[in-house]
């Protein structure tokens, strides 16, 4: 069972989203991960989409660690 944390922070270059897990996160397209990890990744994608819809801006990069 994984513990997943999503951090949202203001930075000088914009907004930073960071997802961390005490277990390895699945790679994009990989069919694995815990329910908590998958929900965390879904939440990150929804935040990205809503950010674009509200601000008209896109995130520059997304790194999964």
SEFIZA-3560 file (N, C-alpha, C; in Angstrom, 3 decimals):
REM SEFIZA-3560
<numar><xx>0.844</xx><yy>-1.175</yy><zz>0.000</zz><atom>N</atom></numar>
<numar><xx>0.000</xx><yy>0.000</yy><zz>0.000</zz><atom>CA</atom></numar>
<numar><xx>0.886</xx><yy>1.234</yy><zz>0.000</zz><atom>C</atom></numar>
<numar><xx>0.666</xx><yy>2.088</yy><zz>-0.966</zz><atom>N</atom></numar>
<numar><xx>1.493</xx><yy>3.275</yy><zz>-1.132</zz><atom>CA</atom></numar>
<numar><xx>0.864</xx><yy>4.478</yy><zz>-0.442</zz><atom>C</atom></numar>
<numar><xx>1.718</xx><yy>5.352</yy><zz>0.055</zz><atom>N</atom></numar>
<numar><xx>1.297</xx><yy>6.662</yy><zz>0.536</zz><atom>CA</atom></numar>
<numar><xx>1.726</xx><yy>7.667</yy><zz>-0.511</zz><atom>C</atom></numar>
<numar><xx>0.770</xx><yy>8.443</yy><zz>-1.027</zz><atom>N</atom></numar>
<numar><xx>1.022</xx><yy>9.378</yy><zz>-2.121</zz><atom>CA</atom></numar>
<numar><xx>0.736</xx><yy>10.790</yy><zz>-1.636</zz><atom>C</atom></numar>
<numar><xx>1.627</xx><yy>11.724</yy><zz>-1.985</zz><atom>N</atom></numar>
<numar><xx>1.469</xx><yy>13.128</yy><zz>-1.622</zz><atom>CA</atom></numar>
<numar><xx>1.550</xx><yy>13.983</yy><zz>-2.870</zz><atom>C</atom></numar>
<numar><xx>0.624</xx><yy>14.935</yy><zz>-2.995</zz><atom>N</atom></numar>
<numar><xx>0.678</xx><yy>15.920</yy><zz>-4.072</zz><atom>CA</atom></numar>
<numar><xx>0.954</xx><yy>17.268</yy><zz>-3.430</zz><atom>C</atom></numar>
<numar><xx>2.023</xx><yy>17.922</yy><zz>-3.883</zz><atom>N</atom></numar>
<numar><xx>2.378</xx><yy>19.244</yy><zz>-3.376</zz><atom>CA</atom></numar>
<numar><xx>2.142</xx><yy>20.264</yy><zz>-4.482</zz><atom>C</atom></numar>
<numar><xx>1.494</xx><yy>21.369</yy><zz>-4.129</zz><atom>N</atom></numar>
<numar><xx>1.282</xx><yy>22.483</yy><zz>-5.050</zz><atom>CA</atom></numar>
<numar><xx>1.922</xx><yy>23.701</yy><zz>-4.404</zz><atom>C</atom></numar>
<numar><xx>2.846</xx><yy>24.347</yy><zz>-5.123</zz><atom>N</atom></numar>
<numar><xx>3.564</xx><yy>25.480</yy><zz>-4.547</zz><atom>CA</atom></numar>
<numar><xx>3.788</xx><yy>26.566</yy><zz>-5.588</zz><atom>C</atom></numar>
<numar><xx>3.719</xx><yy>27.816</yy><zz>-5.137</zz><atom>N</atom></numar>
<numar><xx>4.109</xx><yy>28.937</yy><zz>-5.988</zz><atom>CA</atom></numar>
<numar><xx>5.628</xx><yy>28.993</yy><zz>-6.033</zz><atom>C</atom></numar>
<numar><xx>6.164</xx><yy>29.270</yy><zz>-7.205</zz><atom>N</atom></numar>
<numar><xx>7.605</xx><yy>29.444</yy><zz>-7.367</zz><atom>CA</atom></numar>
<numar><xx>7.838</xx><yy>30.698</yy><zz>-8.195</zz><atom>C</atom></numar>
<numar><xx>9.063</xx><yy>31.209</yy><zz>-8.230</zz><atom>N</atom></numar>
<numar><xx>9.339</xx><yy>32.387</yy><zz>-9.056</zz><atom>CA</atom></numar>
<numar><xx>9.043</xx><yy>32.157</yy><zz>-10.539</zz><atom>C</atom></numar>
<numar><xx>9.080</xx><yy>30.899</yy><zz>-10.993</zz><atom>N</atom></numar>
<numar><xx>8.849</xx><yy>30.596</yy><zz>-12.409</zz><atom>CA</atom></numar>
<numar><xx>7.426</xx><yy>30.133</yy><zz>-12.684</zz><atom>C</atom></numar>
<numar><xx>6.557</xx><yy>30.123</yy><zz>-11.680</zz><atom>N</atom></numar>
<numar><xx>5.177</xx><yy>29.685</yy><zz>-11.874</zz><atom>CA</atom></numar>
<numar><xx>4.732</xx><yy>28.770</yy><zz>-10.751</zz><atom>C</atom></numar>
<numar><xx>3.885</xx><yy>27.824</yy><zz>-11.088</zz><atom>N</atom></numar>
<numar><xx>3.352</xx><yy>26.886</yy><zz>-10.108</zz><atom>CA</atom></numar>
<numar><xx>4.051</xx><yy>25.543</yy><zz>-10.273</zz><atom>C</atom></numar>
<numar><xx>4.393</xx><yy>24.931</yy><zz>-9.148</zz><atom>N</atom></numar>
<numar><xx>5.027</xx><yy>23.621</yy><zz>-9.184</zz><atom>CA</atom></numar>
<numar><xx>4.047</xx><yy>22.595</yy><zz>-8.629</zz><atom>C</atom></numar>
<numar><xx>3.856</xx><yy>21.522</yy><zz>-9.359</zz><atom>N</atom></numar>
<numar><xx>3.110</xx><yy>20.361</yy><zz>-8.882</zz><atom>CA</atom></numar>
<numar><xx>4.106</xx><yy>19.234</yy><zz>-8.692</zz><atom>C</atom></numar>
<numar><xx>4.016</xx><yy>18.571</yy><zz>-7.565</zz><atom>N</atom></numar>
<numar><xx>4.943</xx><yy>17.471</yy><zz>-7.313</zz><atom>CA</atom></numar>
<numar><xx>4.169</xx><yy>16.324</yy><zz>-6.679</zz><atom>C</atom></numar>
<numar><xx>4.340</xx><yy>15.147</yy><zz>-7.240</zz><atom>N</atom></numar>
<numar><xx>3.734</xx><yy>13.950</yy><zz>-6.669</zz><atom>CA</atom></numar>
<numar><xx>4.859</xx><yy>13.055</yy><zz>-6.163</zz><atom>C</atom></numar>
<numar><xx>4.704</xx><yy>12.575</yy><zz>-4.944</zz><atom>N</atom></numar>
<numar><xx>5.689</xx><yy>11.658</yy><zz>-4.376</zz><atom>CA</atom></numar>
<numar><xx>4.955</xx><yy>10.435</yy><zz>-3.832</zz><atom>C</atom></numar>
<numar><xx>5.661</xx><yy>9.336</yy><zz>-3.798</zz><atom>N</atom></numar>
<numar><xx>5.109</xx><yy>8.091</yy><zz>-3.283</zz><atom>CA</atom></numar>
<numar><xx>6.210</xx><yy>7.349</yy><zz>-2.546</zz><atom>C</atom></numar>
<numar><xx>5.812</xx><yy>6.636</yy><zz>-1.504</zz><atom>N</atom></numar>
<numar><xx>6.810</xx><yy>5.843</yy><zz>-0.786</zz><atom>CA</atom></numar>
<numar><xx>7.132</xx><yy>4.545</yy><zz>-1.529</zz><atom>C</atom></numar>
<numar><xx>6.430</xx><yy>4.297</yy><zz>-2.632</zz><atom>N</atom></numar>
<numar><xx>6.736</xx><yy>3.179</yy><zz>-3.523</zz><atom>CA</atom></numar>
<numar><xx>6.947</xx><yy>3.729</yy><zz>-4.929</zz><atom>C</atom></numar>
<numar><xx>7.609</xx><yy>2.955</yy><zz>-5.777</zz><atom>N</atom></numar>
<numar><xx>7.896</xx><yy>3.397</yy><zz>-7.139</zz><atom>CA</atom></numar>
<numar><xx>6.604</xx><yy>3.710</yy><zz>-7.873</zz><atom>C</atom></numar>
<numar><xx>6.559</xx><yy>4.899</yy><zz>-8.510</zz><atom>N</atom></numar>
<numar><xx>5.408</xx><yy>5.271</yy><zz>-9.331</zz><atom>CA</atom></numar>
<numar><xx>5.486</xx><yy>4.551</yy><zz>-10.672</zz><atom>C</atom></numar>
<numar><xx>4.344</xx><yy>4.182</yy><zz>-11.247</zz><atom>N</atom></numar>
<numar><xx>4.371</xx><yy>3.525</yy><zz>-12.553</zz><atom>CA</atom></numar>
<numar><xx>4.833</xx><yy>4.485</yy><zz>-13.641</zz><atom>C</atom></numar>
<numar><xx>5.503</xx><yy>3.942</yy><zz>-14.636</zz><atom>N</atom></numar>
<numar><xx>5.914</xx><yy>4.736</yy><zz>-15.796</zz><atom>CA</atom></numar>
<numar><xx>4.679</xx><yy>5.045</yy><zz>-16.641</zz><atom>C</atom></numar>
<numar><xx>4.716</xx><yy>6.142</yy><zz>-17.430</zz><atom>N</atom></numar>
<numar><xx>3.581</xx><yy>6.429</yy><zz>-18.315</zz><atom>CA</atom></numar>
<numar><xx>3.287</xx><yy>5.233</yy><zz>-19.224</zz><atom>C</atom></numar>
<numar><xx>2.026</xx><yy>4.842</yy><zz>-19.293</zz><atom>N</atom></numar>
<numar><xx>1.623</xx><yy>3.712</yy><zz>-20.121</zz><atom>CA</atom></numar>
<numar><xx>1.771</xx><yy>2.360</yy><zz>-19.452</zz><atom>C</atom></numar>
<numar><xx>2.415</xx><yy>2.325</yy><zz>-18.298</zz><atom>N</atom></numar>
<numar><xx>2.611</xx><yy>1.068</yy><zz>-17.575</zz><atom>CA</atom></numar>
<numar><xx>1.335</xx><yy>0.723</yy><zz>-16.809</zz><atom>C</atom></numar>
<numar><xx>0.911</xx><yy>-0.520</yy><zz>-16.894</zz><atom>N</atom></numar>
<numar><xx>-0.323</xx><yy>-0.959</yy><zz>-16.250</zz><atom>CA</atom></numar>
<numar><xx>-0.002</xx><yy>-1.532</yy><zz>-14.875</zz><atom>C</atom></numar>
<numar><xx>0.280</xx><yy>-0.638</yy><zz>-13.932</zz><atom>N</atom></numar>
<numar><xx>0.570</xx><yy>-1.082</yy><zz>-12.573</zz><atom>CA</atom></numar>
<numar><xx>0.368</xx><yy>0.098</yy><zz>-11.635</zz><atom>C</atom></numar>
<numar><xx>0.807</xx><yy>-0.038</yy><zz>-10.429</zz><atom>N</atom></numar>
<numar><xx>0.657</xx><yy>1.012</yy><zz>-9.436</zz><atom>CA</atom></numar>
<numar><xx>-0.522</xx><yy>0.717</yy><zz>-8.522</zz><atom>C</atom></numar>
<numar><xx>-0.481</xx><yy>1.314</yy><zz>-7.345</zz><atom>N</atom></numar>
<numar><xx>-1.565</xx><yy>1.116</yy><zz>-6.385</zz><atom>CA</atom></numar>
<numar><xx>-2.734</xx><yy>2.033</yy><zz>-6.745</zz><atom>C</atom></numar>
<numar><xx>-3.855</xx><yy>1.812</yy><zz>-6.098</zz><atom>N</atom></numar>
<numar><xx>-5.015</xx><yy>2.675</yy><zz>-6.325</zz><atom>CA</atom></numar>
<numar><xx>-4.663</xx><yy>4.112</yy><zz>-5.953</zz><atom>C</atom></numar>
<numar><xx>-3.978</xx><yy>4.306</yy><zz>-4.828</zz><atom>N</atom></numar>
<numar><xx>-3.601</xx><yy>5.659</yy><zz>-4.405</zz><atom>CA</atom></numar>
<numar><xx>-2.691</xx><yy>6.323</yy><zz>-5.430</zz><atom>C</atom></numar>
<numar><xx>-1.731</xx><yy>5.586</yy><zz>-5.970</zz><atom>N</atom></numar>
<numar><xx>-0.834</xx><yy>6.146</yy><zz>-6.976</zz><atom>CA</atom></numar>
<numar><xx>-1.599</xx><yy>6.521</yy><zz>-8.238</zz><atom>C</atom></numar>
<numar><xx>-2.479</xx><yy>5.645</yy><zz>-8.688</zz><atom>N</atom></numar>
<numar><xx>-3.251</xx><yy>5.931</yy><zz>-9.892</zz><atom>CA</atom></numar>
<numar><xx>-4.166</xx><yy>7.134</yy><zz>-9.687</zz><atom>C</atom></numar>
<numar><xx>-4.809</xx><yy>7.243</yy><zz>-8.524</zz><atom>N</atom></numar>
<numar><xx>-5.645</xx><yy>8.409</yy><zz>-8.240</zz><atom>CA</atom></numar>
<numar><xx>-4.810</xx><yy>9.684</yy><zz>-8.174</zz><atom>C</atom></numar>
<numar><xx>-3.605</xx><yy>9.600</yy><zz>-7.626</zz><atom>N</atom></numar>
<numar><xx>-2.711</xx><yy>10.756</yy><zz>-7.589</zz><atom>CA</atom></numar>
<numar><xx>-2.340</xx><yy>11.221</yy><zz>-8.984</zz><atom>C</atom></numar>
<numar><xx>-2.039</xx><yy>10.278</yy><zz>-9.871</zz><atom>N</atom></numar>
<numar><xx>-1.694</xx><yy>10.630</yy><zz>-11.252</zz><atom>CA</atom></numar>
<numar><xx>-2.899</xx><yy>11.213</yy><zz>-11.991</zz><atom>C</atom></numar>
<numar><xx>-4.092</xx><yy>10.672</yy><zz>-11.725</zz><atom>N</atom></numar>
<numar><xx>-5.311</xx><yy>11.227</yy><zz>-12.322</zz><atom>CA</atom></numar>
<numar><xx>-5.532</xx><yy>12.651</yy><zz>-11.824</zz><atom>C</atom></numar>
<numar><xx>-5.343</xx><yy>12.876</yy><zz>-10.526</zz><atom>N</atom></numar>
<numar><xx>-5.508</xx><yy>14.219</yy><zz>-9.963</zz><atom>CA</atom></numar>
<numar><xx>-4.533</xx><yy>15.206</yy><zz>-10.591</zz><atom>C</atom></numar>
<numar><xx>-3.293</xx><yy>14.782</yy><zz>-10.796</zz><atom>N</atom></numar>
<numar><xx>-2.302</xx><yy>15.663</yy><zz>-11.428</zz><atom>CA</atom></numar>
<numar><xx>-2.751</xx><yy>16.052</yy><zz>-12.831</zz><atom>C</atom></numar>
<numar><xx>-3.270</xx><yy>15.102</yy><zz>-13.593</zz><atom>N</atom></numar>
<numar><xx>-3.731</xx><yy>15.379</yy><zz>-14.955</zz><atom>CA</atom></numar>
<numar><xx>-4.936</xx><yy>16.318</yy><zz>-14.941</zz><atom>C</atom></numar>
<numar><xx>-5.861</xx><yy>16.108</yy><zz>-14.011</zz><atom>N</atom></numar>
<numar><xx>-7.025</xx><yy>16.993</yy><zz>-13.919</zz><atom>CA</atom></numar>
<numar><xx>-6.616</xx><yy>18.408</yy><zz>-13.528</zz><atom>C</atom></numar>
<numar><xx>-5.664</xx><yy>18.539</yy><zz>-12.628</zz><atom>N</atom></numar>
<numar><xx>-5.160</xx><yy>19.861</yy><zz>-12.244</zz><atom>CA</atom></numar>
<numar><xx>-4.547</xx><yy>20.545</yy><zz>-13.457</zz><atom>C</atom></numar>
<numar><xx>-3.757</xx><yy>19.799</yy><zz>-14.230</zz><atom>N</atom></numar>
<numar><xx>-3.129</xx><yy>20.364</yy><zz>-15.426</zz><atom>CA</atom></numar>
<numar><xx>-4.186</xx><yy>20.845</yy><zz>-16.414</zz><atom>C</atom></numar>
<numar><xx>-5.203</xx><yy>20.026</yy><zz>-16.654</zz><atom>N</atom></numar>
<numar><xx>-6.256</xx><yy>20.390</yy><zz>-17.601</zz><atom>CA</atom></numar>
<numar><xx>-7.055</xx><yy>21.601</yy><zz>-17.125</zz><atom>C</atom></numar>
<numar><xx>-7.422</xx><yy>21.625</yy><zz>-15.862</zz><atom>N</atom></numar>
<numar><xx>-8.206</xx><yy>22.736</yy><zz>-15.324</zz><atom>CA</atom></numar>
<numar><xx>-7.387</xx><yy>24.021</yy><zz>-15.281</zz><atom>C</atom></numar>
<numar><xx>-6.098</xx><yy>23.911</yy><zz>-14.992</zz><atom>N</atom></numar>
<numar><xx>-5.220</xx><yy>25.080</yy><zz>-14.999</zz><atom>CA</atom></numar>
<numar><xx>-5.235</xx><yy>25.725</yy><zz>-16.379</zz><atom>C</atom></numar>
<numar><xx>-5.138</xx><yy>24.901</yy><zz>-17.425</zz><atom>N</atom></numar>
<numar><xx>-5.163</xx><yy>25.420</yy><zz>-18.796</zz><atom>CA</atom></numar>
<numar><xx>-6.520</xx><yy>26.029</yy><zz>-19.117</zz><atom>C</atom></numar>
<numar><xx>-7.609</xx><yy>25.378</yy><zz>-18.707</zz><atom>N</atom></numar>
<numar><xx>-8.950</xx><yy>25.888</yy><zz>-18.992</zz><atom>CA</atom></numar>
<numar><xx>-9.196</xx><yy>27.236</yy><zz>-18.315</zz><atom>C</atom></numar>
<numar><xx>-8.690</xx><yy>27.399</yy><zz>-17.109</zz><atom>N</atom></numar>
<numar><xx>-8.936</xx><yy>28.625</yy><zz>-16.346</zz><atom>CA</atom></numar>
<numar><xx>-7.983</xx><yy>29.744</yy><zz>-16.735</zz><atom>C</atom></numar>
<numar><xx>-6.694</xx><yy>29.420</yy><zz>-16.909</zz><atom>N</atom></numar>
<numar><xx>-5.691</xx><yy>30.471</yy><zz>-17.153</zz><atom>CA</atom></numar>
<numar><xx>-5.318</xx><yy>30.631</yy><zz>-18.617</zz><atom>C</atom></numar>
<numar><xx>-5.577</xx><yy>29.610</yy><zz>-19.422</zz><atom>N</atom></numar>
<numar><xx>-5.148</xx><yy>29.633</yy><zz>-20.821</zz><atom>CA</atom></numar>
<numar><xx>-3.680</xx><yy>29.290</yy><zz>-20.996</zz><atom>C</atom></numar>
<numar><xx>-3.002</xx><yy>28.958</yy><zz>-19.902</zz><atom>N</atom></numar>
<numar><xx>-1.575</xx><yy>28.625</yy><zz>-19.947</zz><atom>CA</atom></numar>
<numar><xx>-1.394</xx><yy>27.127</yy><zz>-19.744</zz><atom>C</atom></numar>
<numar><xx>-0.292</xx><yy>26.612</yy><zz>-20.292</zz><atom>N</atom></numar>
<numar><xx>0.025</xx><yy>25.196</yy><zz>-20.115</zz><atom>CA</atom></numar>
<numar><xx>1.249</xx><yy>25.050</yy><zz>-19.228</zz><atom>C</atom></numar>
<numar><xx>1.320</xx><yy>23.913</yy><zz>-18.525</zz><atom>N</atom></numar>
<numar><xx>2.536</xx><yy>23.605</yy><zz>-17.786</zz><atom>CA</atom></numar>
<numar><xx>3.638</xx><yy>23.312</yy><zz>-18.779</zz><atom>C</atom></numar>
<numar><xx>4.846</xx><yy>23.732</yy><zz>-18.458</zz><atom>N</atom></numar>
<numar><xx>5.973</xx><yy>23.530</yy><zz>-19.367</zz><atom>CA</atom></numar>
<numar><xx>6.523</xx><yy>22.118</yy><zz>-19.322</zz><atom>C</atom></numar>
<numar><xx>6.535</xx><yy>21.527</yy><zz>-18.162</zz><atom>N</atom></numar>
<numar><xx>7.134</xx><yy>20.193</yy><zz>-18.051</zz><atom>CA</atom></numar>
<numar><xx>6.444</xx><yy>19.425</yy><zz>-16.938</zz><atom>C</atom></numar>
<numar><xx>6.488</xx><yy>18.123</yy><zz>-17.065</zz><atom>N</atom></numar>
<numar><xx>5.946</xx><yy>17.241</yy><zz>-16.034</zz><atom>CA</atom></numar>
<numar><xx>6.940</xx><yy>16.105</yy><zz>-15.853</zz><atom>C</atom></numar>
<numar><xx>7.440</xx><yy>15.959</yy><zz>-14.653</zz><atom>N</atom></numar>
<numar><xx>8.390</xx><yy>14.896</yy><zz>-14.363</zz><atom>CA</atom></numar>
<numar><xx>7.800</xx><yy>14.003</yy><zz>-13.287</zz><atom>C</atom></numar>
<numar><xx>7.779</xx><yy>12.729</yy><zz>-13.529</zz><atom>N</atom></numar>
<numar><xx>7.310</xx><yy>11.772</yy><zz>-12.536</zz><atom>CA</atom></numar>
<numar><xx>8.533</xx><yy>11.184</yy><zz>-11.857</zz><atom>C</atom></numar>
<numar><xx>8.555</xx><yy>11.244</yy><zz>-10.535</zz><atom>N</atom></numar>
<numar><xx>9.689</xx><yy>10.714</yy><zz>-9.776</zz><atom>CA</atom></numar>
<numar><xx>9.244</xx><yy>9.543</yy><zz>-8.944</zz><atom>C</atom></numar>
//
